[in-house]
Amino acid sequence: SSYAITSNLLSLLVSTLVILILPKLIGVEEYGYWQLYLFYTSYVGFAHLGWIDGIYLKYGGEEFERLDKQKFFSQFISYSIFQIIVAFIIFIIGNSFDMGSSKEFIFNMLSLTLLATNLRFFVIYLLQTTNLIKESARIMILDRLLYVGLLVALLAGGIYSYKLMIVVDVLGRFFSLIYGIYLCRDIVIQNISLFKFDIDEIIDNIKVGSNLMLSNVASMLVIGTVRLGIERRWDVSTFGKISLTLSISNLMMTFINAIGIVIFPMIKRMKEKYIPLIYKALRDYLMVLMLGVMLLYYPLRFFLDGWLPAYNDSLKYMALVFPMSIFEGKMSLLINTYLKALRMERVILGVNVLTMLCSFVLTILTTMIFKNIELAIGSIVLLLMFRCFLAEFLLSKRLKIEIVKDYCIEVALAFIFIVTGWTLSNLVGFLIYCFSYALYLIYKSNSIKRATSNIKTI
């Protein structure tokens, strides 16, 4: 856990550097292109078609030493060839259409990013599947250290080109990939004579993992559709400003993802009778934490208004999107982790696809018909709120627990935050939300005591 949190703490520090320092140093349009690259990069993981998701679900909880080395070596070689083909196709697409030199450069680098990222995913998933969290964390730590070191060197040298920043990001991914291959050398580095093209294993892995992969695509398109609608309706500068606001609002997800990585193999090995108790305990802890983190909005907003005056017109939207971390955090750490461990991937897929369709409809309404950026941004929280409730409601039926009352209280606190943050001054909003949160803590005090007792007992 400490290694996972450390690697994600480093990612948080790097994200903070990128989010707070870069907009100060480079132009609004250049920052917009940098955010566009990051936006496209967030989707490259889906080029594996669920292949490694299938491995993660099928072999979760296994011991690394007991894995069939020949099988996984053959899978790695086949998977690598497939990713090379996909990367080449993206490179061809990027050079076949007249998109402008900036977007053409982004697509060319995207092909390299895809190759490095997806091959690295294979070794990281292999380590996480077998509960070697420490080793997988080292890969990410190396990536972030290389990236931030090279980035700081560029900035210190007065080089503020977003293109070189993209190159630095790609280099960090490739070097960390090489280190990951070294850690898994007993499996991924074998005599080529041991390679066996096992089409049945490939199809089975994709079949098992496709639901999870498609659900991840749908999940990302929930926010991605709105962001793309903003980029199409307005311009790349507006896209960069809104992306900055979303990035700041989502910083806490770094820690949430770190804990989720550790919980998955733990649940897979846990006796079934303990699973609902652990869920309720983790839920109580998480919501108290996430609703408390909302208080950071007020000093953060005050600081950012002075630090990034060029973005003041977009920072006001933080009041609308800051609560997204509540629902995204619960979805990532608890709901998705439990649904995966209980092999309920179809539920994840169904919920995400339905929310994605709602996102398409709302994006068309807010960006094309009403042409209102406030409605477009506000729809993000509504969509995440809906998805979180539906998924948790279906999970609660399986676990036989009650969540509706708590969820209504959490939504009420989120709306109090949004309304006061949007309509009132920073100080008045802080006092009202602080009072509301204090009442919530009083209400949850007995639940937290029970959660602590249950965890100790288990």
N, C-alpha and C positions, 0 to 999 in steps of 0.2 A: 504493500500500500504506500509506503513512504517513497519508494522509487517511482511509482506511478504518479503520485502527487507532485514529486519533485520535477519530473519531466513536464508535467502539465503546468506547474508553477513557472518553469522556464518559458514554456509556450505563452503563458499569460504575460510575462514580462516582455517578451518579444512582441506580442500583440499590442501591448500598451505602447511600446516604442513606435511601432508602425502606425497605430491609431492616433497617438498624441503628437509625435514628433514629425512624421512625414508631412502631414497636412500643413504644418507650420513652415516647412522648408521648400516644398515644391508647389507649383501652381495648382489651382483648382482643377484645371483640365487634365494635367498630367496625373494628378491623384485619382481622377476619374478613370483614366486608362489603367492605372495600377489596380484599382478596385474591380475593373472589368476583367482583368487577368485573373484575379483571385476568385471572382464569380464563376468564370469558366472552369477554373482549376477545381473548384468544389465538386464538379460533375464528372471528372475524369475517372473516378473510382468505379463508375458504373459500367465501364468498358469491359469488365471481366464477366459480365452477364450473370453474376451470382456464383461464379465458380468457387471463389475462396470463401464466400458466405456459407456455401454448402459444406466445405471442409470444416469450417468453424462450428457449424451446428452438429455435424455428424460425429466429430471427434472431440468435442468439448469435454474437458475433464480427464482426457487420457494422459498418460505419462509420456514424456518426450522419448525416453529410451525404448519404449515399447512400440513406437510407431514403425510401420513397415517402410524401411528406408528406400527400397527399390521403388515401391509404389509412389512415395512422395517425391522422389527424385524425378521419376518419369512425369509426374504431374507438373513439377516445376518447369521442366524443359518444354513440355507441350504448352503450358500456360505462357511461358516467355515468348515462344514463337507466335502465339496468338496475339499477344500484346504488341509485338513488333509490327505485325500486319495492321493492327488498328491504328497505331501511331503513324504509320506510313500513309494510311488513308486520310487521316486528319491533316497531315502535311500537304497532301495533294489538294484537298479541299481548300486549305488556306491560300494556296497559290493559283487556284482556278477561278476565283471570283474577284472582282474589283471592289474591295472593301475599304480601300485606303491603306496607306503604308503602316499606320499604327496598328490597326486591327489585323493586318496581314502578319506583322511581326508577332503579335500576341498568339495567333494561330500556329505559327511555326514553332514558337517556344512551347506552346501547349502540347504539341506532339512529343517533345522531349520530357515535359513534366509528366505526361500520362505514362510513359514508359518507366521512368524512375519511380513514380508514386505507386503504380500498380504492382511492379515487381517487389517493391518494398512491402506493400500490403501482404504479399504472400508470406514472407518470412515473419512479419510482425504477427499475423494471424496464427501462424504455426506456433509461435512462442506463447501467445496469449491463450490459444486453445489448450495448451498443455500446462497452463498456469505458471509459465516462466515470465511473470510480469516484470521482474527486475531487468531481465535481458531485453525485453521489448522496449522498456522505458529507456534503456541506454541508447537505442537506435534513435529515438526521438530527441533525446538530450543532445546527441552528437549533431543531428540535423539543425536544431535550433541554435546551438553554439556556433557552428560554422556560419549559419545564415546571419546571425546577429553580428558576429565578428567581422564578416566581410561587409555587411551593410554599414556598420559604424565606421569602418575604414573608408568607405565611399563618401559618407556624409562628412567625416572629418577632413577629407581631402577636397571638400567643396564640390563633389560630383553629385548632382541631384537628378540624374536621368532615371526615369522609371524603367527604361529598357535595361540598363545595367542592374537595377534592383531585381528585375525579373531573372536575369542571368544568374545573379547571386543565389536566388531562391532555387533555381534548377541545380546549381552546383551542390548546394547543401543536401538536396534530395538524392543526388547520385552518390555522393560520398557516404551518406548514411546507408544507402542501399548496399554498397560494397561491404560496409561493416556488418550489416545484417546477414549478408551471405556468409561472411566469416563466422558469425555466431552459429549459423545453421549449416556449417560446412559438412558435418557428418551426414547430412541428408541431401543438400542441394549441390554438393560437389562430389560426384562419383565418376567412375569410368563410364564413358558413353556407351559401352557395350551392355551396361545394365539397363539402358533406356528401353522402355516398352510402351508403345502407343496404346494405351488402354482406353478405348473410346467409351466402353461401358461405364468406367469410373468417372470419366469426364462428364458424360450425360447425367449420371446420377448426382454428381456434385452440383451441376447447374440446375438440375430439377429440384433438388432439395433447397438450394440457395436462391433460386430465382424469385420465389415469393418475397424473401427478405430484401433482395436487391431491388425488385420492382417497388416494394414498399418504401425503400430508401429514396428511390428516384421520385416517387410521388410525394414523399415527405419534404424533400428539398424543393420541389416545384411549388409547394404551398406558398413559401416566401419568394422563391425564385420567379414565379409567374408575375407576382406583384412588382418585384424589382425590375424585371424585363419590361413590363408595361410602362413603368416610370421612365426607363431608358429610351423606349421607343416614342413615348408621348412627349417627353421634354428633351433633355440632351445629356451628354456624358458628364458634364459638370454637375448637374442636378443629381444624376445617378451616384456620383462620387460623394456628394454631400449626404444624401440619404443613406448610402452604404456606411458612411462614417457613423451616423447615428445608430444604425442597427448593430454595427460592430461594438460600439461602446456598451449598448444595452445587453449584449450577449457575452460579455467578458467572463461572467461567472460560469458559463457552460464549460470552460476549460477544466475547472475542478470537478464539476459534476461528471464529466466524461471519464475522468481519472478513476473515480470511485466505481462507476459502472463497469469498467474493465475488470476490476477486482471481484465484484459481486457475482458476475456471470458464472465462472467455474465453481464458486462457493455454493450457489443455489443448485447447480447441476449435481453436486455431491451430497446435498442436504436431504435429510429424511423429510418426506412429504408433509408430515404433521406440523413441522416447524415453519414451513414456508409462509403460511398466512400471518403467523405471529411476527416473523421477521419483516414482512411487508408493512404491516401496520406500524411497527416500531420505526422503520426507516422513513416511512411516510411522515410520521409526526415530527421526527428530527428535521427532515428535509424542508418541510413547509415552514416550520418555525424559523429555520435559517434563511430560506429564500425570501420570505416576507420581511424579515429583518434587514436583508441586504438592500431592499428597496429604499431604506433610509439613506444609503450612500448617494442616491440620486441628487439630493439637495446640495451637498457640498461640491459634488462633481459638476453639476450644472453651473454653479457659481464660478468654479475654477475655469471651466471650458469657455464660458462667455468672455473671459478676459484673455485666455490663452489663444483661442482661435476665432478672432473677430470676423474673419472672412466666412466663417461657417455659422454665424449667429442665426441666419434665417432658417437653417435646417436643424440646429440644436434644439429649437423649441419643440420639435417633434419627438424628442426623447421622452416627454411626458406621456405620449401615446404608446410608444413601443417598449419602454423600460420594463413593464410587467411581463413581457414575452418570456423573460428568463424564468419566471415562476412555472409556467406551463411547459416550456421546453425542457427545463431542468427535471421536472417530475416525469415527463415523457421519456427522456433519455436515460436517467438513472434507474427509475423504478419500473415504469410500465413496460417499455420495450425490453428491458433486461429480463423481467419476469416472463413476458410473453415468449421470448426466444427460448428461455430455459424450459418452459412448459411446452415447447414445440407448437405454439399457436401463431405461426408465421402468417397464416391466412387471415387472421384477425387484424394483424398489423397492416397487411396489404389492403384489406377491405376498408379499414378506417382511413388510411392515407390516401387511397384513390378517391374516396368520397370527399375528403377534405380538399384534395387537389382540384376536383371538378367544381367545388364551391369557390375555390380560389380563381379559377378561370372565369367564372360568371361574375364574381365581384370585381376582378381586374378589368373586364370589359366595361362594366357599369361605371366604375370610378375613374378609369383613365381615358376611355374612349367616348362614353356618353356624357357623364357629368363633368369630366375633365377636372376633377378635384383631387389634388394631391393629399390633402388632409384625410379625406375618406379612404384613399388608397392605402395610406400608411396605417390608419386606424383599423382597416380590415385585417391586417396581419395578426393583431392580438385577438380579434374575434375568431379568426380561423384556428389559431393555435389553442384557444380556449375550448372551442367546439371539439377539436380532435382529441385533446387531452381528456375531456369528460367522457366522450364516447368510448375511447380505448380503455379507460380506467373502469368505466361501468361494466364493460364486457369482461374484463379481468376480475372484477369483484364478484361477478356471478360464479366464476370458476373457483375463486378462493373462498367464497361464501362469507364475505365481509360487507359492511355497510359503509359507503363513502359519500353519499349524496349530500348529507347535512354539512359535512366538513367542506365539501367542494363548493357549496353555495356560499359559505362564509368566506372562503378564499377568493371567490369571484367578487364578492361584495367589497373586500379589501382592495382588490385590484381596481375596481371602478372608483372607489373613493380616491385612490392614488391618481388615477387618470383625470378625473374631474377637477380635483383640487390643483393638480400640477398644471393643467391646461388653462384654468380660469383664474386662479389666485396667485398671489406673489409667492416667491420661494419660501419665505419665513412662515407665512400663514399656512401654506400647504404642508410644510414640515410639521407644524404643531398639530394640525388636524390628523395627519396620517400617524404621527407618533402616538397620539392618544388612542386612535383606533387599534394600532398594533399592540399597545399595552393591554387593552381589553381582550384582544385575541390571546395574548400570553396567559392572562388570568384564566380564560376559558380552557386553554390547552394544558394547564399545569398538571392536572391529574393524569391526563393521557401521557405526558412525557414521563411521569413517575412510573406508570405502568409499563411503558415501552422500555425504560431502563431496567426494570425488574425482570421483564421477559427475556431481554437479551442476556442478562446475567445468568438466568436459569438455563437458557439454551446452551 
